[in-house]
Amino acid sequence: MSGRVVFLLEEPSMKAFLSAFLPRLIPGWREGEHFLLVPHEGKSDLEKSIPRKLKAWREPGTRFVIVRDNDRADCAALKARLLGLCQNTPRRVLVRLVCQELEAWYLAQPNALADAYPARAKAITNLANRHRDDPDGCPKPSRELTRVIPEFQKHSAARQLGQRLDPNDTRSASFRVFVTGVQQLVASKGGVFQ
């Protein structure tokens, strides 16, 4: 692999999650050396910064991954809009949408959630069973998790679940697509990626 992979993120909790998760996904990866996590303060901040960062980044061989919550938007239209922000760059860019938000990835792996919050294991199982077929379809998984896990905090949960989620065993389609995309980006050379 030549050059680092820079992750442009919607918010700080995704940074906390990926900081723990990526070295497990790509063995030997070290933050700062192999990948860089750049959080933003929400969707509009991220979207304003994409063209500027892609144009201004001077490090040769750098590839980018843009990660944004879908939040019930039209997936195809949102991805097309984000790719449009990347048009005037020769950089490799991967756009990945989290359906609907990061907490759906947790909901898709109730065993990991129960491991992080053992006192709430029964409530977690009941909630996960309600969304068994499509955890990505839960409109507000963060609200649902806060309801059944009163001590749930986005940032600390992100750190804990980044250490626990299994990249190979999930019911979340958006998590599978994210994992596969990052693995392919790391393994590939040249060309613009979507």
C-alpha positions in Angstrom: 0.0 0.0 0.0 1.4 3.4 -0.9 0.1 6.5 1.0 -2.2 6.8 3.9 -5.9 6.3 3.9 -7.7 9.4 5.2 -11.2 9.0 6.6 -13.3 12.1 6.4 -16.0 11.5 9.0 -19.3 13.2 9.9 -18.8 13.2 13.6 -16.4 12.4 16.5 -18.1 9.2 17.6 -17.3 7.6 14.2 -13.6 8.5 14.9 -13.8 6.8 18.3 -15.3 3.7 16.7 -12.8 3.5 13.7 -9.8 4.2 15.9 -10.5 1.0 17.8 -12.0 -1.0 14.8 -9.6 -0.3 11.9 -6.4 -1.9 13.4 -8.5 -5.0 14.0 -9.8 -5.0 10.4 -6.4 -4.4 8.8 -3.7 -6.1 10.9 -0.7 -3.9 11.4 -2.5 -0.7 10.7 -1.5 2.2 13.0 -3.4 5.4 13.3 -1.4 8.3 12.1 1.0 6.1 10.2 -1.3 4.1 7.9 -4.6 5.9 8.4 -5.8 9.2 9.6 -9.3 10.0 11.0 -10.7 13.5 10.4 -14.0 14.1 12.2 -16.3 17.0 11.4 -19.1 18.7 13.2 -22.0 17.2 11.3 -23.1 16.7 7.8 -22.8 20.2 6.4 -19.4 20.7 7.9 -18.2 17.4 6.3 -19.7 18.3 2.9 -18.2 21.8 2.8 -14.8 20.4 3.6 -14.7 17.5 1.1 -13.7 19.5 -2.0 -11.3 21.7 -0.1 -9.5 18.8 1.6 -9.3 16.7 -1.6 -7.8 19.7 -3.5 -5.4 20.9 -0.8 -4.1 17.6 0.4 -0.4 17.4 -0.6 0.7 13.9 0.6 1.3 11.7 -2.4 -0.6 8.5 -2.8 -3.3 9.4 -0.2 -6.6 7.8 -0.6 -9.8 9.0 1.0 -12.9 7.3 2.5 -15.9 9.6 3.2 -18.2 8.2 5.9 -21.6 9.8 6.5 -24.8 8.7 8.2 -27.7 8.2 5.7 -30.4 9.4 8.2 -33.3 8.1 6.0 -32.1 10.0 2.9 -32.3 8.5 -0.6 -29.1 6.4 -0.6 -28.4 6.6 -4.3 -29.0 10.4 -4.5 -27.0 11.1 -1.4 -24.0 9.0 -2.6 -24.2 10.7 -6.0 -24.2 14.1 -4.3 -21.1 13.1 -2.2 -19.3 11.7 -5.3 -20.1 15.0 -7.1 -18.2 16.8 -4.4 -15.1 14.7 -5.4 -15.3 15.2 -9.2 -12.4 17.5 -9.7 -9.8 15.3 -8.0 -7.5 12.5 -9.3 -7.6 11.0 -5.8 -9.0 7.7 -5.0 -12.2 8.3 -3.1 -14.5 5.7 -1.5 -17.9 7.0 -0.3 -19.7 4.9 2.3 -23.1 5.6 3.9 -24.0 4.3 7.3 -27.6 3.2 7.4 -29.2 4.9 9.2 -26.6 5.8 11.8 -23.6 4.2 13.5 -25.7 2.7 16.2 -27.4 0.4 13.7 -24.1 -1.4 13.2 -24.2 -2.1 17.0 -27.8 -3.2 16.8 -26.8 -5.7 14.1 -24.4 -7.5 16.6 -26.4 -7.9 19.8 -23.7 -10.2 21.3 -21.1 -7.4 21.1 -23.6 -5.0 22.6 -24.4 -7.4 25.5 -20.7 -7.9 26.1 -20.2 -4.1 26.4 -23.4 -3.7 28.6 -23.9 -7.1 30.3 -26.5 -5.8 32.8 -28.7 -4.9 29.8 -28.3 -8.1 27.9 -31.9 -9.2 28.0 -33.2 -5.8 26.9 -30.6 -5.7 24.1 -31.6 -9.1 22.9 -35.3 -8.1 22.8 -34.5 -4.9 20.9 -32.2 -6.7 18.4 -34.9 -9.3 17.8 -37.3 -6.6 16.8 -34.8 -5.5 14.1 -33.4 -8.9 13.3 -34.1 -8.8 9.6 -33.0 -5.3 8.9 -31.1 -3.4 11.6 -30.2 -0.8 9.1 -33.9 0.0 8.7 -34.3 1.1 12.3 -35.0 4.9 11.9 -33.2 6.0 15.1 -31.1 3.2 16.6 -29.3 5.7 18.9 -32.7 6.6 20.5 -33.6 2.9 20.8 -30.3 2.0 22.4 -30.6 4.9 24.9 -34.0 3.7 25.8 -32.9 0.1 26.7 -29.4 1.1 27.9 -29.8 4.3 30.0 -26.1 4.6 30.5 -25.4 4.5 26.7 -23.2 7.4 25.6 -22.3 7.8 21.9 -18.6 8.3 22.3 -17.9 5.7 25.0 -20.1 3.2 23.2 -18.2 3.8 19.9 -14.9 3.0 21.6 -16.2 -0.1 23.3 -18.0 -1.4 20.2 -15.0 -0.6 17.9 -13.2 -3.2 20.0 -16.0 -5.8 19.8 -17.8 -5.7 16.4 -17.0 -8.7 14.2 -16.3 -7.5 10.6 -17.2 -11.0 9.3 -20.5 -11.7 11.2 -23.1 -8.9 11.0 -26.7 -8.5 9.9 -26.0 -4.9 8.8 -25.6 -4.6 5.1 -24.1 -1.1 5.3 -21.4 -2.4 7.7 -20.6 -5.3 5.3 -20.3 -2.8 2.4 -18.1 -0.5 4.5 -15.8 -3.3 5.5 -15.5 -4.8 2.0 -14.9 -1.3 0.5 -12.1 -0.5 2.9 -10.5 -3.9 2.4 -10.6 -3.4 -1.4 -9.3 0.1 -1.2 -6.3 -1.0 0.9 -5.6 -3.9 -1.5 -5.9 -2.0 -4.7 -3.8 0.4 -6.7 -4.6 3.4 -8.9 -7.8 4.7 -10.4 -10.7 6.5 -8.8 -12.8 4.4 -6.5 -16.5 4.9 -5.6 
